[in-house]
Every structure is written in C-alpha cells, then in structure tokens.
C-alpha cells in the first residue's frame, strides 16, 4: 500500500501544475454544488419562515367595499362581518373546517399602561381556536380558553416585546395592565414566530366587543380547513366566498367585496418555485462536477501517453494488464477523492460560517429569517455527491487505463 502511494505521488510530482489544476477543477465543482444546495436551502428556509406562524391550510377572510350595485343596493357599500357570520361558518362548514375564529381589532383603543410604563400596541380580540390558525409559541402561562370567552373575562396574553416594554425584568403573570383604563390580568406571554418584533396583545373577542363598544362586529374571520390539497382548499374557499356573498347581498361578479388569502395555495406555489430552483442548482452543480471529471480523464490520457515507454517496460518484465489498469485508476481515484474531499469540507465549512453569522444577525433583526436563513446542505447529500465523484473518477480513469493495458511492450519501447 505504501509503495502504491509512493508511486502515485512520484507520478503526480512530475506533473505538479497539471495535477493541481485538475484537482482544483474537481474540488471547485463539488464546492460549488455544496454552496448552491446550501443557498437554495437558505432561500427555502426563509420562505418557510414566512409561513411558520400560520397554519398551512388556513383561510383569512376580510370584508371590503362593494364595487357593483346589486339587489337595489348601491356600489360602495361597506361589508361588515358579525358574530352571525361566524355562527354560519360553524353550522354550514363544520365538516370542512378544523378551527374557526373571529377577530376584532381594537383601533384607537387607548394607551396600555402598567405602573409607570405605557405604550400603544396592536390589540386584538380573538377566540381560543385562533392559536391553531395564527400559531404562537407560549413562553409563560397559558393561551385564552373557552371559559375566558363565555364569562367575558378581562384577561390578556401579551407578546414578549410588550412584556419587555411594560414589565422589564418583572414576571407579568397574574399582574394587571390597563387598556384604555380597563384592567386586564395577564395570563400568558408568547412569541410570534412570524412577526417576532410585533408588540401584540390578545384578549377574548367577546370581552373586547362588550368592553370597547364593538357590539357583535368582527373585522375578520380566520379558519383552518381539513383540506390536504390545494384543490380541496380552493373548493372550501369558493364555497365560503359564495355563502358570504349571498348572505351580504353581494353581486356574484363583484370579486373585490371580500378578500380571502389562501395560505395553502401560496405555500404550494412557493414550494413549486423552490423545486424549480433546486433542480436548476443540481443541473449547474452536476455540470460543474462533470467538467472536473473530464479534466481528470484528460490528464490521465496525457499521463498514459507520456509514460508509454515506462508501461512497456513494466509489461516486458511481467506486469499484467490488470496491474497497469490498477495503476492508472489509483491515480485517477486519488485525485478525485482528495480534491472532492477538500471541496466538500470547504463548502460545508463556509455554509456553517454563514449560518452562524445569519443567526447572530437575526437576534437583532429577525426579519432576516424570512428572506435567507440557515443555508446548510444535507451531510448525507454531500457525502453521496462525494461517492458519485469517486465513482466518476473511476470511470474517467478507466478509458486511459484500458488503453494503457493494451500497449504492446515492443511498440512501447520504440515510442518517442
């Protein structure tokens, strides 16, 4: 084994520049493949983080103004959702929906205070089911529950930015904040994975309507469906749209009166885009590796030609064709394995360094997580690429190796 390595090093040493350039092309190929795969994953992780705080099969429904006159009603009429719309969805779409929640936004509800601290925050009245649609991570305490809703309890859950602003280092659980001078007990704190910087406060929707003169009004309806495909989710979306349009006497052709955002449809569209990017990345990376392998094959052909006389002497003193093939193949595999390994390590190392930098940046600017984040390549994919590279090295060296094994000693000795 030691003698074999000595022979390989001796041969490559005679053609150092050529061997280095060929090895560099192979290393660069796998390095670029790893970087491209990592970059594609980074973009995909950023896209997925945009949906991280929302159920993948959710429908967000909001009302707008009519654009078309209908049934004697003029265009420009503002559509207002109410508790009856929520009840209608519960009764008519019970089999299609897994969670339903009404939302009541508290616009201009006044300053939120705690002791000497105060601020203006995003205030919403929601239902307990909302936690399965707009998904948050509870840091302390609990989410709003059914009893809070039914008993009109004055309780609230606050986001971590609100906790830091109002309570500093103090534990907020069980303490009272004042919303427009009305006391609400804090029962939980949460982190919104989708919008970590947002200063949000959630209170029971029934309490919000009663305390802040909301009547039975709702600003938005949020649902999560039982659909597993975009087609199923789209069917539920159109059925809900049609029912709400009939209920509020909206013209069938008036598509602007209701707004519906189908998260599953947009999520699948984004996944389709990244599937195309992933295929493109693989094509470019593989073509780059092939270019390196062609370089290995070329240098092996040149080496065989330059060593024709040496090979003839080997065969004249008893070397078998297989020993000649093994000699050439070992040099080819050595170059591809060593170069591929360096390219693999360099690529994985650079991606790990970039990932760490992005994590540090995200601590001060969470928005980076929604554009490009965690650009890592799967180690198993990287190792598989290296194995493929080694096999390709064998194939690249086989043609010149076969040529070398067929050299006749008498012809080789006359070679100039």
N, C-alpha and C positions, 0 to 999 in steps of 0.2 A: 504493500500500500504506500509506504514512504517513498519507494523508488518511483512509483507511478506519479506521485505528486511532484517529485523532483523533476521528472521528465516533462510534465506539463508546464511547470514553472520555467524550465530551461527553454522550452519551445516558445512560450509566450514572451520571455525576456528578449528573445531575438527580434521580436516584432512588437515592442512595447507600445509604441504610439498607436498602431493599428488595433492592438488588443484593448487598449484603454478607450479608444473612440468607440469600438464595437460594444464594449461593456457599458459605456456611458449611454449609448442609444437604448440598450436593453433596460438599464436602470431608469432612464428618463421615461420610458414607456410605461413601466409599472408605477412609477412615481406619479405620472400624470393621471393614470387610471384611478389610483387611490384618491388623489386630490379631486378629480371630477366626481367620483362617487360620494366623497365627503361633502363637497359643495352642493350636490343635488340633495343629499340628506339634510343639509343645513337649511336649504330653502324649503324643503318639505316640512321639517320640524317647525319652522317659522309659520308656515301656512296652517299647520295643525294647531298651533298655539292660538291662532285666531278663533278657532272653534272649541278650544279647551274648556271654556266656561259655559258652553251652551250644549244642550242635548243635540245629538247629531240629527235626530228626526223631529226637530221642533218646527212649529209654525208660529210666527209672530204676526199678529193681525192688528192693524190700527185703522182708524177712520180718518177720512179727509172730506173735502167738499165735492158735491156732485158737479159734473160737467154737462150733463144732459137733462133737460126737462122731462118729467115722467109722471103720468097719472095726475096731471093738473098741478104738480109741484114744480117750481121754477128751478133752473140750474143755479148753482152757487150755494145750495143748501148744505149746511154743516151736519154730518152724520155723528150722532152721539151714542156710544155704547153704554149699556146699563147692565145691572145685575140680571135682568131678564135675558139678555143675550148670553150671559154665562150659563144660566139655567137651561136655555135652549140647547146649547152645545152639550151640556151634561146629559140631557134627556135623549137627544137625537143621535149623538155620535159616541155613545158610551162604549160601543164595541171597537170603534176605530181609534179612540184616544186613551192614552195611559195616564196622562196628567193634564189638568186644566187649571188655569189661574187667571183671575182678573188683576189688572194693575191700575192703581190710582196715583198719579203723580201729583205731589203737593207743590204746585208752583207758587212761589212767593209766600210760603207758609210762615216766614219769620225766622229769626235767628235761633240757633240751637246753643244752649248755654249749659255749663257745668261749673259751679262755683264762680271763679273769676275768668274762666275761659269761655270763649264763644266763637261761632263761625257759621257760615252759610253752607249747607251741604245738600247733596242730592237725596231728597226724601221721597220714599215710595211706600204705598200701601199694597201689600201682596198677600197671597194665600200660602198656606203651608206647602202645597204642591209645587210652588214656584221653585223650591230648592232642587227639584228634579228637572227643571227646564233651564233656569239660569243657575248653573251649578257653582256653588261656592264651597270653599274649604273652611269648616268651622275651626277657629283657633281656640276659643274658650266657650264654655256654656253650651247653649242649645239653639236650634232654629225655632221659628214661630210654629205653634202647633194648632190643632183644631179647637182646643179649649180657648186659646187666646182669641180666636176668631169668633166663636159662638158667644163668649162672655164679654166681648168688646174690651178686652184687657188693654191697658195702656202700657204695653211692653215694646221693646225695640231691640233689634240687633244692629250692631254698628261695624263698619269696616275697620281694619287695622289703622289706616291713615286717620280716621276720625278718633279712634282710641288714643293714638299718639298725640293728636292735637288737643283733645279735651282733657285727657286723664294723665298724660305724661307717663310716669312710671307706676301710677296707681292702678290697682285692679278694678276694672269697671263693673264687674258682675255684681248685680244687686244694687248698684248706685242709680240715682235718678238724674236724667238730663231733662232739660225743659225745652220743648218745641213750641214756639210761639206762646211761651209762659205756661204751657200744659206739661205736667211732669209725666215722664215715661221711664219705667225701670229697664235698665239694660240687662238682658238675659243671655246675650251671646255676642261674640266678636268673630268676624270672618275675613277671609282673604278671597277676593275675586280673581281667579286665575286669568281671566280675560282682560280685566282692567284693574291691575293691582294698585295703581295710584289713585283710583277714584275714591272720593270721600262719600260714602253711601250710608244711608240709614234705612232699614226696612221696619215697618210697623204693620200690624194686622189691617187688612184692607177695610174691614167693617168698622174698625176703630177710626181709621183715617176718614172715612166717609161721614161718620157721626160727629167727630170732634171738629173737623175742619169744613163743615157745611158742604160735603160732597154729595149729599142725597144718596141716590142709587147709581151715580155716574161712574163709568170706568173709562180710562184713557186707552187701554189696550187689552187685548186678550192674547194669552200665551198658552200654547198647547204642545204636548209631545205625543206623537202618534205611535201606533203599533206597527207601522209600515217598516219593511225591511229593504224595500227597493224604492228608487226614485219614482217609478211609475205608480206604485201604491201611494206614496206620499203625495204625489201630484193629484191623484184621484181624490184623496181626502181634502186636499187644499181646494180643489174646484167645487166639491160638494159643500164645504163650509162657506166658500165665497157665494155660491148660488143661494144658499139658505139665508145668509145675512142680507144679501141684496133684495131678496123678496120681502124679508121682514122690514127692512128700512125703505122699501119702495124706491129702489134704485133701478134705473133702466139697464137692461141686460148688456147693452153695448157700452155702458159707462164703466170703463176699466180703471178710472182714476179715483173713484169714490172710496174704494177700500184698498189698503196696501197690505200685502202678505209677503213675508220673507220666508222662503222655504230653505232651511239650513241644510237638509239632506241633499237637495238639488245642487246647491252651491258647493257643498263639501265634495260631492262626487265629481262635479265639474273641475274643481281644483285638483282632485286626485288624478283625473284624466290628463290634465296638463302636465303634472309631475311624472306620470307614467311615460309620456312622450319625452320629457326631459331625461328621464332615466335611460330610456332606450338610446337616445342621442348620445348620452355620456358613454354608454357601453360601446357603441359603434366607434366613437372617436378614440376611446381608450384602447380598444382591441386593434384598431388600425395602427395606432402608435406602437403597440407591442409587436405587431406583425412587421413593421418597419425595422424594429430592432432585431427580430429573428432573421429577417432577410440579410441584415448586416452580418450576423453570426455565420449564416450559411456561406456568404461571400468570402469572409475571412478564412473559413475552413477550406474552401476551394483553392484559395490562393496559397494557403499553407501546404496543402497536399501537392500543389504544383511545384512549390519551392523545395519540397522535401522528397521529390520523386526518386532521386538517387539514393537518399537515405532509406526510403521504404524498400527500394530494390535490393539494397544490401541486406536489410532485415530478412526479406523473403529468401535471399540466396543462402543465408545461414540457418534457415529453418523456421522463420516466423510464419505462422498460419494466417490465412485471410481474416479469421475472427480476431486475432490479436491486433492486426492492423486496423480493423474496424473499431475495436475497443479503444485503441489509442486515440483515433480521431474523435470518436464520440465522447470520450472522457474529457478532452479539451473543450469541446462544444458545450457539454453539460456544466463543466466547471465555470466557464464564462457566464452562461445564462443564470446559473444558480447563485453565484456570488453577486453578480450585478443586480439580479432580481431581488435578492435579499436586502441589499443596500437601498435599492429604490423603495422597497416595501417599508423598511424601518424609517427612512426619511419621510415618506408620505404620511405614515401613521403618526410619527412624532410631530410633524408640522400641524396636522389636524388636531392633535391633542393640545398643542400650544395655543392654537387659535381658539379652540373650545374653552380653554381656561380664561383667556383674555375676554371672550364674549360673556362668560359667566360673571366676571368682575365688573364689566361694563353694565350688565343687566341689573346689578344691585343698585346702581344709581339711576339707570334708565331702563326700566322694564319693557319699554316699547320695542327694544331691540329683539326681544324674544318673539315678536310677531312678524319679523321680517327675515332674519337669518340667525339660526341658533343651533348649537350642538352639532357642528359639521363633522361627524365621525363616520368612518367606514366600518362595516361589519368585519371583525377579525377573520371569521370563517370565510367570508368572500375574498378577503385579501390573501389568505393562505391558499385558497382554491386557485386564485389567479397566479400565485407563485408556482403551484404544482403544474398548472397548464403551461406556464412559461418554461418549466423544466422539460416537460414532455415535448413542447415545441422546439426546445434546444436539441433534444434527441433527433427529432425529425429533421431539423435544419442541418445537423451534422451527418445524417445518415447518407445522403446523396454523395457528398465528397468522400465519405468513409467507404462506400461501395466502390467508388472509382479508385480509391487508393488500394483496396483489397484486390482489384483486378489487374494491377500493374505487374507486368512480367519482369523478372529480375534482369534479363539480358537487355530489354529495352530501357529499363530504368538506368542501368549503368552507362548507357550511351547517351542519356539525356543531358543536355547542356542548360 
